[in-house]
Amino acid sequence: MPAVEKLLRDELKRVADTVQPGQLRPLRIPAPGRRWRPRLLPAAAAAAVVAVTVVVALLAGVPAGPKPAPASPQVAAVIPRYYLTLTDVPNRQRLLETELVIRDSASGRVTGTATILTDDFPAPVTAAAAPDDRSFIIGTYEPDPTGTQATGYQEYRFFRLPISAAGRPGRLTELPAYPVPMYAYVEGIALSPDGNLLAVSSLYSLGGQNGPAAGKVEVINLVTGKTRIWTAAAQDGHYYAAGPPSWADGDRMIAFTWQRGDNLRTSNSVTEGVRLLDTAAPGDNLMDSRSIMTSSAVEGTIQSAVITPDGRDVIVATSRDLPAGGNRGTVVAQIAEAQVASGGPVHVLRTQTASYTVNTQYLLLDSSQVLSLDPTGRYALVQCIRFGWMDLGGPDPGRFTALPAYPPGQVAWGVW
């Protein structure tokens, strides 16, 4: 064997032997439907390339370059530090005021409270967490605001609630007025990952309080104040509406449950599935949104759904009842996930059951909710009879940690 070849072989073996087995990353097949992109070489191959470069440089008499800096370690996903829930507190006039409660996600300890002051008691509230884990956007109604005379007129108002590093809420600051329609019921709101765009889904009346209903999704730019609107017109005697929104693919895609009303005069509706709206596409017809999951894909009724930030999976909460004689039976609540590209299979992450009577049946059926995802999509704030957070990944997908604030069976509301 020539001396140069032997020197090169020995140097490659020496460097490769220094690599620990734990440093080698296993090869993975690219997910279906996703464009494959070249990835970094495994650590051993990279070390071998470095060794070749060094040996060739030495043989050529050229000084080796500076030692490359080590790669930055990937930041592990962690649960948001604080979550927000609601409670009703009687004031001096014995009217129930809505109180925002900030709690520590690790322990459930209350770190501070803030009160929503409107003329609605208690005030209906929607909320969205900012991606920096340091503020929330709060939405609520103000009935019969100053300067209006129409009975039943409701103005929707938005506030920003800052949170200190210690979880102390600051002062609620009202944001500029945005064109949420009169006689609207806001289903939910969500902030884009950069915190600049606020998605609002609502069901509103076309002709006053008792007029035909229509669904609406709007995206408000909190920096410029510009708003883009999509609406769903009534068809064949039915109205259509989008449930609470969630963002994917940065500030482009919005997912929501899709609801069909029984008729134009009642609020009774059924959930047909989950849809995805491309906000970069032309047009303003909400009916053009794409179905990514149908109700037939899961057992029971879809109560809520969120899409993961990368747009790959939908996390859904479902419930169903198993009747028994004598007005007794069992409620089954489940949290599951499904891939968007393939439409399945549905992977059940958690199942919880509870007994009900005729008086608690509907309360328990509504106590299955996926409420919020952390910015990485790894952790979810959920209610599956019990309220808490769930690890969607790791070695034990579906691992659940209970949190205080809501007793089992009571419908929860929260966001982080």
C-alpha positions in Angstrom: 0.0 0.0 0.0 1.5 3.4 -0.9 2.5 5.6 2.0 0.1 8.4 1.1 -2.9 6.0 0.9 -2.0 4.4 4.2 -1.7 7.8 5.9 -5.1 8.8 4.6 -6.8 5.5 5.7 -5.3 5.7 9.2 -6.4 9.3 9.6 -10.0 8.6 8.5 -10.2 5.6 10.9 -8.8 7.7 13.8 -11.4 10.5 13.4 -14.3 8.2 12.7 -13.5 6.3 15.9 -13.9 9.4 18.0 -17.6 9.7 17.0 -20.0 8.4 19.8 -23.0 6.3 18.7 -25.4 8.8 20.3 -24.2 11.4 17.8 -25.4 9.5 14.8 -28.8 10.6 13.6 -31.0 7.8 12.1 -32.1 8.2 8.5 -35.8 9.0 8.1 -38.0 8.5 5.0 -39.4 11.9 4.0 -43.1 12.3 4.9 -45.6 11.7 2.0 -46.5 14.8 0.1 -43.6 16.9 1.5 -40.8 18.1 -0.7 -37.5 16.4 0.2 -34.7 18.6 1.0 -31.0 17.6 1.4 -30.1 17.3 5.0 -26.7 17.5 6.8 -24.6 14.4 6.6 -24.4 12.1 9.7 -21.7 13.0 12.1 -19.3 10.2 11.2 -19.4 11.1 7.5 -18.9 14.8 8.3 -15.9 13.9 10.5 -14.5 11.8 7.6 -14.8 14.8 5.2 -13.0 17.0 7.7 -10.2 14.4 8.0 -9.7 14.2 4.3 -9.5 17.9 4.1 -6.9 18.0 6.8 -4.8 15.2 5.4 -4.8 16.6 1.9 -3.9 20.0 3.2 -0.9 18.5 5.1 0.2 16.6 2.1 0.0 19.6 -0.1 1.9 21.7 2.4 -1.0 24.1 2.8 -1.9 25.1 6.4 -5.2 23.8 7.5 -8.0 26.4 8.0 -9.4 27.4 11.3 -11.3 24.8 13.2 -15.0 25.1 12.5 -17.3 26.3 15.3 -19.5 23.6 16.8 -23.1 23.6 15.6 -25.6 25.3 17.8 -27.7 22.8 19.7 -31.4 22.6 18.6 -33.6 24.3 21.1 -35.9 21.8 22.7 -39.6 22.5 22.8 -40.9 23.6 26.2 -44.4 24.3 27.5 -45.3 28.0 27.6 -44.7 29.4 31.1 -48.2 30.8 31.6 -51.8 30.0 30.6 -54.9 32.1 30.9 -58.3 31.0 32.1 -61.6 32.8 33.0 -63.7 33.1 36.1 -66.7 35.1 37.1 -66.4 37.3 40.2 -69.3 39.2 41.9 -68.6 43.0 42.2 -70.1 45.3 44.8 -73.4 45.4 42.9 -73.4 41.6 42.9 -73.0 41.5 39.2 -70.7 38.9 37.8 -67.6 40.5 36.2 -65.3 38.4 34.0 -61.8 38.0 35.5 -58.7 36.9 33.6 -56.6 34.5 35.6 -52.9 34.0 34.8 -51.4 30.7 36.0 -48.1 29.0 35.9 -48.1 26.1 33.5 -45.8 23.9 35.6 -47.8 24.2 38.9 -51.1 25.9 38.1 -50.3 28.5 40.7 -52.1 31.9 40.1 -49.6 34.6 39.3 -52.1 37.4 38.7 -55.5 38.5 37.7 -57.1 41.3 35.6 -60.8 42.3 35.2 -62.6 42.9 32.0 -64.7 46.1 32.5 -67.7 46.3 30.1 -71.4 46.7 30.5 -72.0 43.0 29.9 -72.1 40.8 33.0 -70.4 38.5 32.7 -68.6 39.6 29.6 -68.1 37.0 26.8 -64.4 36.8 26.1 -62.1 35.4 23.4 -58.3 35.4 23.8 -55.2 34.6 21.8 -51.6 34.2 23.1 -48.7 36.1 21.6 -45.8 33.9 20.4 -43.4 35.6 22.8 -45.3 34.1 25.8 -45.5 37.6 27.2 -48.9 39.0 26.2 -52.4 38.1 25.2 -54.9 39.7 22.9 -58.4 39.9 24.5 -61.6 40.3 22.7 -65.0 41.1 24.2 -68.4 42.8 23.5 -69.5 46.2 24.6 -73.3 46.4 24.5 -74.9 49.7 23.5 -71.7 51.7 23.4 -71.7 55.5 23.8 -73.1 57.3 20.8 -75.4 54.5 19.6 -79.2 54.4 19.9 -80.0 51.0 18.4 -81.2 48.6 21.0 -79.0 45.5 21.1 -76.1 47.0 19.2 -72.9 45.3 20.2 -69.4 46.7 19.5 -66.5 44.2 19.6 -63.4 45.5 21.3 -59.8 44.2 21.4 -57.3 44.7 24.2 -53.6 43.7 24.7 -52.7 42.3 28.1 -49.0 42.3 28.8 -47.4 39.7 31.2 -44.2 40.2 33.1 -41.5 37.6 33.3 -42.9 36.7 36.7 -46.4 36.2 35.3 -47.9 39.5 36.6 -50.5 41.0 34.2 -50.0 44.6 33.3 -52.6 47.2 32.2 -55.2 46.3 29.6 -54.6 48.5 26.6 -57.4 48.9 24.1 -56.4 48.4 20.4 -57.9 50.5 17.6 -61.5 49.6 16.5 -61.8 47.0 13.8 -64.8 46.2 11.6 -66.3 43.2 13.4 -69.9 43.4 12.2 -72.9 44.4 14.3 -74.9 41.5 15.7 -71.9 39.2 15.4 -71.0 36.2 17.5 -67.2 35.8 17.6 -66.3 32.1 17.5 -62.6 32.6 18.3 -59.4 34.6 17.5 -55.7 33.6 16.9 -52.5 35.4 16.4 -50.1 34.6 13.6 -46.6 33.3 14.6 -45.1 36.7 14.1 -47.8 38.3 16.2 -48.8 40.8 13.5 -52.0 39.2 12.1 -55.1 38.5 14.1 -57.5 36.0 12.6 -61.2 36.3 13.7 -64.0 33.9 12.9 -67.6 34.9 13.5 -71.2 34.2 12.8 -73.2 37.3 12.1 -76.7 38.3 11.1 -77.4 39.8 7.7 -80.6 41.6 8.7 -80.4 42.5 12.4 -80.7 40.3 15.5 -83.2 37.9 13.9 -82.0 38.0 10.3 -80.4 35.1 8.3 -76.9 34.2 9.4 -73.6 34.0 7.6 -70.1 32.9 8.4 -67.1 35.2 8.3 -63.3 35.0 8.7 -61.2 38.1 8.8 -57.5 38.7 9.1 -56.6 42.0 10.8 -53.1 43.4 10.4 -52.4 44.9 13.9 -49.5 46.9 12.4 -51.2 48.6 9.5 -54.9 48.2 10.5 -55.8 46.7 7.1 -58.3 43.9 7.1 -59.1 41.1 4.6 -62.5 39.4 4.8 -63.9 36.1 3.6 -67.6 35.3 3.9 -69.8 32.2 3.4 -73.2 32.9 2.0 -76.2 30.8 2.9 -77.0 28.0 0.5 -80.1 25.8 0.2 -81.6 27.1 3.4 -78.5 26.5 5.5 -75.8 28.8 6.8 -72.1 28.0 7.2 -69.6 29.2 9.7 -66.0 28.7 10.7 -65.0 27.7 14.2 -62.1 29.1 16.2 -59.1 29.6 13.9 -55.5 28.4 14.1 -52.5 29.3 12.0 -50.1 27.1 9.9 -47.3 27.8 7.4 -46.4 31.1 9.1 -49.0 33.7 8.3 -50.6 32.0 5.3 -52.9 29.2 6.2 -55.8 29.2 8.7 -57.6 26.0 9.9 -61.0 25.8 11.5 -63.9 23.5 12.2 -66.7 23.8 9.6 -70.3 24.1 10.8 -73.5 23.8 8.9 -76.6 25.4 10.4 -79.9 23.4 10.4 -81.7 26.5 8.9 -81.4 30.2 8.8 -83.5 31.0 11.8 -81.9 28.8 14.5 -78.5 28.4 16.0 -78.6 24.6 15.8 -75.7 23.3 13.7 -73.6 20.3 13.0 -69.8 20.1 12.5 -69.1 18.7 9.0 -65.3 18.6 9.5 -62.2 20.7 9.4 -61.2 23.1 6.7 -58.1 25.0 5.6 -58.1 28.6 4.1 -55.2 29.9 2.0 -55.1 33.6 2.9 -52.6 34.2 0.0 -55.0 32.9 -2.6 -57.3 35.4 -4.5 -61.0 35.7 -3.7 -63.1 36.3 -0.7 -65.4 33.2 -0.7 -65.0 31.2 2.5 -66.6 28.3 0.7 -63.5 28.0 -1.3 -61.6 26.8 1.7 -60.3 23.2 1.4 -61.7 20.3 3.5 -58.8 18.5 5.3 -60.9 16.2 7.5 -64.5 15.1 7.5 -66.6 14.2 10.5 -66.8 10.6 9.3 -63.0 10.2 10.0 -63.6 10.1 13.7 -66.0 8.6 16.2 -68.5 11.0 17.7 -68.8 14.8 17.2 -65.8 17.0 16.5 -65.9 19.6 19.2 -62.8 21.6 18.3 -59.6 21.4 16.2 -56.3 23.1 15.8 -53.6 22.6 13.1 -49.9 22.2 14.0 -47.7 25.2 13.0 -46.0 23.2 10.3 -49.4 22.3 8.8 -48.7 18.5 8.9 -51.3 17.4 11.5 -54.7 18.3 12.8 -55.4 17.8 16.5 -59.1 17.2 17.2 -61.3 16.8 20.3 -64.3 14.6 19.9 -67.1 13.4 22.2 -69.9 10.8 22.0 -72.3 9.3 24.5 -73.1 5.6 25.0 -76.7 5.6 26.3 -78.0 3.2 28.9 -81.4 2.6 30.5 -82.9 4.8 33.1 -81.3 8.1 31.8 -77.9 6.8 32.6 -74.9 6.2 30.3 -71.3 7.0 29.6 -69.6 10.0 27.9 -66.5 9.3 25.9 -64.1 12.2 25.3 -61.0 11.8 23.0 -58.1 13.8 21.7 -56.7 12.5 18.4 -54.4 13.6 15.6 -54.5 13.0 11.8 -52.2 13.9 9.0 -53.4 16.6 6.7 -51.8 15.3 3.5 -53.2 11.8 3.7 -56.4 12.5 5.7 -55.5 9.8 8.1 -55.1 7.5 9.8 -56.5 9.1 12.9 -54.3 8.3 15.9 -56.1 8.6 19.3 -53.9 10.2 21.9 -56.1 10.2 24.9 -59.5 8.7 25.9 -61.5 9.6 29.0 -64.9 8.5 30.1 -67.4 9.8 32.6 -70.9 8.8 33.8 -73.8 11.2 33.2 -77.4 11.6 34.1 -80.0 13.4 32.0 -79.0 16.6 33.8 -75.3 16.5 33.1 -75.3 14.9 29.6 -74.7 18.0 27.5 -72.2 19.6 29.9 -70.1 16.4 29.7 -70.4 16.2 25.9 -68.9 19.7 25.6 -66.0 18.9 28.0 -63.8 17.6 25.2 -61.8 20.5 23.8 -58.3 21.1 22.2 -57.8 24.7 23.3 -54.4 25.9 22.3 -50.9 24.7 21.0 -47.5 26.1 22.0 -45.6 27.8 19.1 -43.7 24.6 18.3 -46.8 22.4 18.1 -45.3 19.9 20.6 -47.6 20.7 23.5 -51.4 21.2 23.7 -53.7 22.7 26.3 -56.7 20.5 26.3 -59.8 19.3 28.2 -60.6 15.6 27.9 -63.0 15.5 30.8 -60.1 16.8 32.9 -58.2 20.0 32.1 -54.5 20.1 31.5 -51.7 19.9 29.0 -50.6 17.1 26.7 -47.3 16.2 25.1 -48.0 15.4 21.5 -44.5 14.0 20.7 -41.6 12.5 22.6 -41.4 8.8 23.6 -44.9 8.8 25.1 -47.3 10.8 22.7 -50.4 11.8 24.6 -48.8 12.0 28.0 -51.2 14.2 30.1 -50.5 16.5 33.0 -53.6 17.8 34.9 -53.8 21.5 35.8 -56.0 23.2 38.3 -58.7 25.8 37.5 -61.5 23.5 36.4 -63.1 20.5 38.1 -63.7 17.3 36.0 -66.9 17.6 33.9 -67.0 21.4 33.9 -66.5 23.0 30.4 -63.0 24.5 30.4 -61.7 27.5 28.6 -58.1 28.5 28.4 -55.2 29.6 26.1 -51.4 29.7 26.2 
